[in-house]
């Protein structure tokens, strides 16, 4: 099935508060990821990471993301 929707992008590239093209791209990539059967593999990899030495760093990054602190770069070891 061919996608016949036209991808409209404003001349200045600003889409306002929401990004329709970004949402569409995310949804398409997520659907492809699921369709290709990569979910179980990714879940197992995440579980291994949470049981490894990097777990503390991952939890810290998660807390920063939840707090809205997405622009702060992690400190080097």
Jmol script that loads the backbone (N, CA, C; Angstrom):
load data "model"
ATOM      1  N   UNK A   1       0.837  -1.174   0.000  1.00  0.00           N
ATOM      2  CA  UNK A   1       0.000   0.000   0.000  1.00  0.00           C
ATOM      3  C   UNK A   1       0.882   1.238   0.000  1.00  0.00           C
ATOM      4  N   UNK A   2       0.594   2.146  -0.864  1.00  0.00           N
ATOM      5  CA  UNK A   2       1.404   3.350  -1.002  1.00  0.00           C
ATOM      6  C   UNK A   2       0.804   4.484  -0.196  1.00  0.00           C
ATOM      7  N   UNK A   3       1.670   5.222   0.489  1.00  0.00           N
ATOM      8  CA  UNK A   3       1.232   6.378   1.262  1.00  0.00           C
ATOM      9  C   UNK A   3       1.057   7.549   0.303  1.00  0.00           C
ATOM     10  N   UNK A   4      -0.188   8.006   0.158  1.00  0.00           N
ATOM     11  CA  UNK A   4      -0.462   9.086  -0.778  1.00  0.00           C
ATOM     12  C   UNK A   4      -0.574  10.439  -0.101  1.00  0.00           C
ATOM     13  N   UNK A   5      -0.373  10.463   1.231  1.00  0.00           N
ATOM     14  CA  UNK A   5      -0.443  11.741   1.947  1.00  0.00           C
ATOM     15  C   UNK A   5       0.725  12.622   1.544  1.00  0.00           C
ATOM     16  N   UNK A   6       0.454  13.888   1.396  1.00  0.00           N
ATOM     17  CA  UNK A   6       1.523  14.838   1.108  1.00  0.00           C
ATOM     18  C   UNK A   6       2.141  15.257   2.425  1.00  0.00           C
ATOM     19  N   UNK A   7       3.446  15.280   2.449  1.00  0.00           N
ATOM     20  CA  UNK A   7       4.145  15.723   3.642  1.00  0.00           C
ATOM     21  C   UNK A   7       4.342  17.225   3.552  1.00  0.00           C
ATOM     22  N   UNK A   8       3.536  17.961   4.291  1.00  0.00           N
ATOM     23  CA  UNK A   8       3.603  19.417   4.268  1.00  0.00           C
ATOM     24  C   UNK A   8       4.562  19.901   5.345  1.00  0.00           C
ATOM     25  N   UNK A   9       5.458  20.749   4.960  1.00  0.00           N
ATOM     26  CA  UNK A   9       6.371  21.382   5.899  1.00  0.00           C
ATOM     27  C   UNK A   9       6.278  22.878   5.669  1.00  0.00           C
ATOM     28  N   UNK A  10       6.006  23.634   6.721  1.00  0.00           N
ATOM     29  CA  UNK A  10       5.949  25.089   6.556  1.00  0.00           C
ATOM     30  C   UNK A  10       7.261  25.619   6.002  1.00  0.00           C
ATOM     31  N   UNK A  11       7.186  26.746   5.315  1.00  0.00           N
ATOM     32  CA  UNK A  11       8.367  27.322   4.683  1.00  0.00           C
ATOM     33  C   UNK A  11       9.497  27.586   5.658  1.00  0.00           C
ATOM     34  N   UNK A  12       9.160  28.018   6.881  1.00  0.00           N
ATOM     35  CA  UNK A  12      10.206  28.323   7.848  1.00  0.00           C
ATOM     36  C   UNK A  12      10.582  27.118   8.705  1.00  0.00           C
ATOM     37  N   UNK A  13       9.923  25.964   8.513  1.00  0.00           N
ATOM     38  CA  UNK A  13      10.252  24.760   9.249  1.00  0.00           C
ATOM     39  C   UNK A  13       9.634  24.675  10.630  1.00  0.00           C
ATOM     40  N   UNK A  14       8.956  25.715  11.077  1.00  0.00           N
ATOM     41  CA  UNK A  14       8.343  25.715  12.397  1.00  0.00           C
ATOM     42  C   UNK A  14       6.941  25.150  12.282  1.00  0.00           C
ATOM     43  N   UNK A  15       6.624  24.171  13.112  1.00  0.00           N
ATOM     44  CA  UNK A  15       5.316  23.539  13.045  1.00  0.00           C
ATOM     45  C   UNK A  15       4.424  23.941  14.211  1.00  0.00           C
ATOM     46  N   UNK A  16       4.868  24.805  15.043  1.00  0.00           N
ATOM     47  CA  UNK A  16       4.057  25.199  16.189  1.00  0.00           C
ATOM     48  C   UNK A  16       4.393  24.358  17.400  1.00  0.00           C
ATOM     49  N   UNK A  17       3.428  24.268  18.305  1.00  0.00           N
ATOM     50  CA  UNK A  17       3.684  23.590  19.568  1.00  0.00           C
ATOM     51  C   UNK A  17       3.895  22.093  19.404  1.00  0.00           C
ATOM     52  N   UNK A  18       3.206  21.480  18.456  1.00  0.00           N
ATOM     53  CA  UNK A  18       3.384  20.056  18.204  1.00  0.00           C
ATOM     54  C   UNK A  18       4.045  19.854  16.864  1.00  0.00           C
ATOM     55  N   UNK A  19       4.764  18.789  16.720  1.00  0.00           N
ATOM     56  CA  UNK A  19       5.427  18.510  15.452  1.00  0.00           C
ATOM     57  C   UNK A  19       4.728  17.334  14.791  1.00  0.00           C
ATOM     58  N   UNK A  20       3.897  17.630  13.802  1.00  0.00           N
ATOM     59  CA  UNK A  20       3.176  16.568  13.111  1.00  0.00           C
ATOM     60  C   UNK A  20       4.137  15.645  12.370  1.00  0.00           C
ATOM     61  N   UNK A  21       5.145  16.214  11.735  1.00  0.00           N
ATOM     62  CA  UNK A  21       6.080  15.371  10.990  1.00  0.00           C
ATOM     63  C   UNK A  21       6.921  14.525  11.952  1.00  0.00           C
ATOM     64  N   UNK A  22       7.286  15.090  13.092  1.00  0.00           N
ATOM     65  CA  UNK A  22       8.039  14.328  14.090  1.00  0.00           C
ATOM     66  C   UNK A  22       7.209  13.191  14.665  1.00  0.00           C
ATOM     67  N   UNK A  23       5.953  13.466  14.937  1.00  0.00           N
ATOM     68  CA  UNK A  23       5.053  12.430  15.457  1.00  0.00           C
ATOM     69  C   UNK A  23       4.845  11.335  14.426  1.00  0.00           C
ATOM     70  N   UNK A  24       4.632  11.740  13.182  1.00  0.00           N
ATOM     71  CA  UNK A  24       4.433  10.755  12.114  1.00  0.00           C
ATOM     72  C   UNK A  24       5.680   9.879  11.960  1.00  0.00           C
ATOM     73  N   UNK A  25       6.856  10.490  11.969  1.00  0.00           N
ATOM     74  CA  UNK A  25       8.102   9.746  11.841  1.00  0.00           C
ATOM     75  C   UNK A  25       8.272   8.765  13.004  1.00  0.00           C
ATOM     76  N   UNK A  26       8.028   9.227  14.219  1.00  0.00           N
ATOM     77  CA  UNK A  26       8.133   8.367  15.406  1.00  0.00           C
ATOM     78  C   UNK A  26       7.172   7.183  15.294  1.00  0.00           C
ATOM     79  N   UNK A  27       5.932   7.449  14.937  1.00  0.00           N
ATOM     80  CA  UNK A  27       4.934   6.382  14.829  1.00  0.00           C
ATOM     81  C   UNK A  27       5.317   5.359  13.768  1.00  0.00           C
ATOM     82  N   UNK A  28       5.834   5.829  12.643  1.00  0.00           N
ATOM     83  CA  UNK A  28       6.246   4.918  11.574  1.00  0.00           C
ATOM     84  C   UNK A  28       7.425   4.050  12.003  1.00  0.00           C
ATOM     85  N   UNK A  29       8.413   4.668  12.644  1.00  0.00           N
ATOM     86  CA  UNK A  29       9.579   3.898  13.096  1.00  0.00           C
ATOM     87  C   UNK A  29       9.205   2.913  14.196  1.00  0.00           C
ATOM     88  N   UNK A  30       8.293   3.308  15.081  1.00  0.00           N
ATOM     89  CA  UNK A  30       7.851   2.408  16.152  1.00  0.00           C
ATOM     90  C   UNK A  30       7.097   1.221  15.573  1.00  0.00           C
ATOM     91  N   UNK A  31       6.205   1.472  14.629  1.00  0.00           N
ATOM     92  CA  UNK A  31       5.461   0.383  13.995  1.00  0.00           C
ATOM     93  C   UNK A  31       6.416  -0.582  13.285  1.00  0.00           C
ATOM     94  N   UNK A  32       7.429  -0.047  12.615  1.00  0.00           N
ATOM     95  CA  UNK A  32       8.414  -0.889  11.924  1.00  0.00           C
ATOM     96  C   UNK A  32       9.190  -1.734  12.923  1.00  0.00           C
ATOM     97  N   UNK A  33       9.589  -1.141  14.041  1.00  0.00           N
ATOM     98  CA  UNK A  33      10.337  -1.842  15.086  1.00  0.00           C
ATOM     99  C   UNK A  33       9.513  -3.025  15.613  1.00  0.00           C
ATOM    100  N   UNK A  34       8.230  -2.782  15.859  1.00  0.00           N
ATOM    101  CA  UNK A  34       7.348  -3.831  16.365  1.00  0.00           C
ATOM    102  C   UNK A  34       7.144  -4.910  15.306  1.00  0.00           C
ATOM    103  N   UNK A  35       6.871  -4.489  14.077  1.00  0.00           N
ATOM    104  CA  UNK A  35       6.610  -5.427  12.986  1.00  0.00           C
ATOM    105  C   UNK A  35       7.808  -6.337  12.723  1.00  0.00           C
ATOM    106  N   UNK A  36       9.005  -5.805  12.891  1.00  0.00           N
ATOM    107  CA  UNK A  36      10.221  -6.588  12.655  1.00  0.00           C
ATOM    108  C   UNK A  36      10.551  -7.515  13.816  1.00  0.00           C
ATOM    109  N   UNK A  37       9.741  -7.492  14.882  1.00  0.00           N
ATOM    110  CA  UNK A  37       9.915  -8.414  15.994  1.00  0.00           C
ATOM    111  C   UNK A  37      11.106  -8.106  16.884  1.00  0.00           C
ATOM    112  N   UNK A  38      11.450  -6.841  17.022  1.00  0.00           N
ATOM    113  CA  UNK A  38      12.633  -6.469  17.799  1.00  0.00           C
ATOM    114  C   UNK A  38      12.334  -6.147  19.264  1.00  0.00           C
ATOM    115  N   UNK A  39      11.066  -6.187  19.662  1.00  0.00           N
ATOM    116  CA  UNK A  39      10.687  -5.772  21.015  1.00  0.00           C
ATOM    117  C   UNK A  39      11.277  -6.700  22.077  1.00  0.00           C
ATOM    118  N   UNK A  40      11.116  -8.006  21.915  1.00  0.00           N
ATOM    119  CA  UNK A  40      11.610  -8.949  22.921  1.00  0.00           C
ATOM    120  C   UNK A  40      13.127  -8.849  23.096  1.00  0.00           C
ATOM    121  N   UNK A  41      13.839  -8.729  21.985  1.00  0.00           N
ATOM    122  CA  UNK A  41      15.295  -8.597  22.036  1.00  0.00           C
ATOM    123  C   UNK A  41      15.707  -7.324  22.788  1.00  0.00           C
ATOM    124  N   UNK A  42      15.032  -6.219  22.502  1.00  0.00           N
ATOM    125  CA  UNK A  42      15.343  -4.956  23.172  1.00  0.00           C
ATOM    126  C   UNK A  42      15.029  -5.031  24.663  1.00  0.00           C
ATOM    127  N   UNK A  43      13.938  -5.699  25.011  1.00  0.00           N
ATOM    128  CA  UNK A  43      13.570  -5.842  26.418  1.00  0.00           C
ATOM    129  C   UNK A  43      14.612  -6.664  27.169  1.00  0.00           C
ATOM    130  N   UNK A  44      15.093  -7.723  26.548  1.00  0.00           N
ATOM    131  CA  UNK A  44      16.128  -8.553  27.185  1.00  0.00           C
ATOM    132  C   UNK A  44      17.429  -7.763  27.350  1.00  0.00           C
ATOM    133  N   UNK A  45      17.774  -6.974  26.353  1.00  0.00           N
ATOM    134  CA  UNK A  45      18.985  -6.145  26.427  1.00  0.00           C
ATOM    135  C   UNK A  45      18.856  -5.111  27.550  1.00  0.00           C
ATOM    136  N   UNK A  46      17.682  -4.516  27.681  1.00  0.00           N
ATOM    137  CA  UNK A  46      17.451  -3.536  28.745  1.00  0.00           C
ATOM    138  C   UNK A  46      17.533  -4.198  30.117  1.00  0.00           C
ATOM    139  N   UNK A  47      17.001  -5.394  30.224  1.00  0.00           N
ATOM    140  CA  UNK A  47      17.063  -6.116  31.499  1.00  0.00           C
ATOM    141  C   UNK A  47      18.515  -6.421  31.877  1.00  0.00           C
ATOM    142  N   UNK A  48      19.307  -6.843  30.897  1.00  0.00           N
ATOM    143  CA  UNK A  48      20.733  -7.101  31.147  1.00  0.00           C
ATOM    144  C   UNK A  48      21.447  -5.821  31.587  1.00  0.00           C
ATOM    145  N   UNK A  49      21.122  -4.709  30.945  1.00  0.00           N
ATOM    146  CA  UNK A  49      21.759  -3.432  31.297  1.00  0.00           C
ATOM    147  C   UNK A  49      21.407  -3.033  32.723  1.00  0.00           C
ATOM    148  N   UNK A  50      20.166  -3.270  33.145  1.00  0.00           N
ATOM    149  CA  UNK A  50      19.742  -2.896  34.492  1.00  0.00           C
ATOM    150  C   UNK A  50      20.346  -3.802  35.559  1.00  0.00           C
ATOM    151  N   UNK A  51      20.896  -4.928  35.144  1.00  0.00           N
ATOM    152  CA  UNK A  51      21.558  -5.835  36.068  1.00  0.00           C
ATOM    153  C   UNK A  51      23.079  -5.719  35.978  1.00  0.00           C
ATOM    154  N   UNK A  52      23.566  -4.738  35.242  1.00  0.00           N
ATOM    155  CA  UNK A  52      25.003  -4.576  35.028  1.00  0.00           C
ATOM    156  C   UNK A  52      25.554  -3.417  35.854  1.00  0.00           C
ATOM    157  N   UNK A  53      26.825  -3.142  35.637  1.00  0.00           N
ATOM    158  CA  UNK A  53      27.491  -2.045  36.337  1.00  0.00           C
ATOM    159  C   UNK A  53      26.953  -0.676  35.917  1.00  0.00           C
ATOM    160  N   UNK A  54      26.340  -0.582  34.764  1.00  0.00           N
ATOM    161  CA  UNK A  54      25.834   0.702  34.303  1.00  0.00           C
ATOM    162  C   UNK A  54      24.431   1.018  34.831  1.00  0.00           C
ATOM    163  N   UNK A  55      23.855   0.161  35.655  1.00  0.00           N
ATOM    164  CA  UNK A  55      22.486   0.358  36.155  1.00  0.00           C
ATOM    165  C   UNK A  55      22.326   1.692  36.887  1.00  0.00           C
ATOM    166  N   UNK A  56      23.278   2.053  37.730  1.00  0.00           N
ATOM    167  CA  UNK A  56      23.174   3.307  38.485  1.00  0.00           C
ATOM    168  C   UNK A  56      23.148   4.506  37.537  1.00  0.00           C
ATOM    169  N   UNK A  57      23.981   4.457  36.514  1.00  0.00           N
ATOM    170  CA  UNK A  57      24.029   5.547  35.539  1.00  0.00           C
ATOM    171  C   UNK A  57      22.715   5.641  34.753  1.00  0.00           C
ATOM    172  N   UNK A  58      22.149   4.487  34.404  1.00  0.00           N
ATOM    173  CA  UNK A  58      20.879   4.469  33.690  1.00  0.00           C
ATOM    174  C   UNK A  58      19.747   5.012  34.557  1.00  0.00           C
ATOM    175  N   UNK A  59      19.729   4.643  35.821  1.00  0.00           N
ATOM    176  CA  UNK A  59      18.689   5.138  36.739  1.00  0.00           C
ATOM    177  C   UNK A  59      18.810   6.642  36.937  1.00  0.00           C
ATOM    178  N   UNK A  60      20.040   7.143  37.001  1.00  0.00           N
ATOM    179  CA  UNK A  60      20.255   8.582  37.154  1.00  0.00           C
ATOM    180  C   UNK A  60      19.754   9.323  35.916  1.00  0.00           C
ATOM    181  N   UNK A  61      20.051   8.790  34.744  1.00  0.00           N
ATOM    182  CA  UNK A  61      19.590   9.408  33.497  1.00  0.00           C
ATOM    183  C   UNK A  61      18.068   9.394  33.421  1.00  0.00           C
ATOM    184  N   UNK A  62      17.462   8.304  33.869  1.00  0.00           N
ATOM    185  CA  UNK A  62      16.002   8.223  33.878  1.00  0.00           C
ATOM    186  C   UNK A  62      15.409   9.289  34.795  1.00  0.00           C
ATOM    187  N   UNK A  63      15.993   9.445  35.985  1.00  0.00           N
ATOM    188  CA  UNK A  63      15.503  10.449  36.936  1.00  0.00           C
ATOM    189  C   UNK A  63      15.649  11.854  36.360  1.00  0.00           C
ATOM    190  N   UNK A  64      16.752  12.133  35.681  1.00  0.00           N
ATOM    191  CA  UNK A  64      16.952  13.444  35.066  1.00  0.00           C
ATOM    192  C   UNK A  64      15.915  13.685  33.979  1.00  0.00           C
ATOM    193  N   UNK A  65      15.625  12.672  33.192  1.00  0.00           N
ATOM    194  CA  UNK A  65      14.631  12.801  32.139  1.00  0.00           C
ATOM    195  C   UNK A  65      13.246  13.060  32.709  1.00  0.00           C
ATOM    196  N   UNK A  66      12.898  12.329  33.759  1.00  0.00           N
ATOM    197  CA  UNK A  66      11.586  12.521  34.383  1.00  0.00           C
ATOM    198  C   UNK A  66      11.464  13.901  35.021  1.00  0.00           C
ATOM    199  N   UNK A  67      12.596  14.438  35.467  1.00  0.00           N
ATOM    200  CA  UNK A  67      12.596  15.761  36.097  1.00  0.00           C
ATOM    201  C   UNK A  67      12.632  16.879  35.051  1.00  0.00           C
ATOM    202  N   UNK A  68      12.725  16.504  33.782  1.00  0.00           N
ATOM    203  CA  UNK A  68      12.769  17.504  32.724  1.00  0.00           C
ATOM    204  C   UNK A  68      14.165  18.049  32.486  1.00  0.00           C
ATOM    205  N   UNK A  69      15.159  17.428  33.052  1.00  0.00           N
ATOM    206  CA  UNK A  69      16.549  17.876  32.937  1.00  0.00           C
ATOM    207  C   UNK A  69      17.196  17.172  31.748  1.00  0.00           C
ATOM    208  N   UNK A  70      16.688  17.441  30.540  1.00  0.00           N
ATOM    209  CA  UNK A  70      17.155  16.713  29.370  1.00  0.00           C
ATOM    210  C   UNK A  70      18.358  17.343  28.686  1.00  0.00           C
ATOM    211  N   UNK A  71      18.691  18.571  29.038  1.00  0.00           N
ATOM    212  CA  UNK A  71      19.803  19.249  28.355  1.00  0.00           C
ATOM    213  C   UNK A  71      21.119  19.129  29.109  1.00  0.00           C
ATOM    214  N   UNK A  72      21.083  18.650  30.310  1.00  0.00           N
ATOM    215  CA  UNK A  72      22.296  18.512  31.103  1.00  0.00           C
ATOM    216  C   UNK A  72      23.075  17.277  30.647  1.00  0.00           C
ATOM    217  N   UNK A  73      24.338  17.480  30.380  1.00  0.00           N
ATOM    218  CA  UNK A  73      25.163  16.377  29.916  1.00  0.00           C
ATOM    219  C   UNK A  73      25.694  15.610  31.130  1.00  0.00           C
ATOM    220  N   UNK A  74      25.735  14.263  31.040  1.00  0.00           N
ATOM    221  CA  UNK A  74      26.267  13.484  32.155  1.00  0.00           C
ATOM    222  C   UNK A  74      27.752  13.771  32.378  1.00  0.00           C
ATOM    223  N   UNK A  75      28.154  13.677  33.609  1.00  0.00           N
ATOM    224  CA  UNK A  75      29.561  13.906  33.950  1.00  0.00           C
ATOM    225  C   UNK A  75      30.392  12.719  33.485  1.00  0.00           C
ATOM    226  N   UNK A  76      31.597  12.999  33.016  1.00  0.00           N
ATOM    227  CA  UNK A  76      32.514  11.942  32.619  1.00  0.00           C
ATOM    228  C   UNK A  76      33.034  11.242  33.849  1.00  0.00           C
ATOM    229  N   UNK A  77      33.346   9.965  33.675  1.00  0.00           N
ATOM    230  CA  UNK A  77      33.878   9.191  34.792  1.00  0.00           C
ATOM    231  C   UNK A  77      35.334   9.452  35.004  1.00  0.00           C
TER     232      UNK A  77
END
end "model"
wireframe off; spacefill off
backbone 0.3
color backbone group
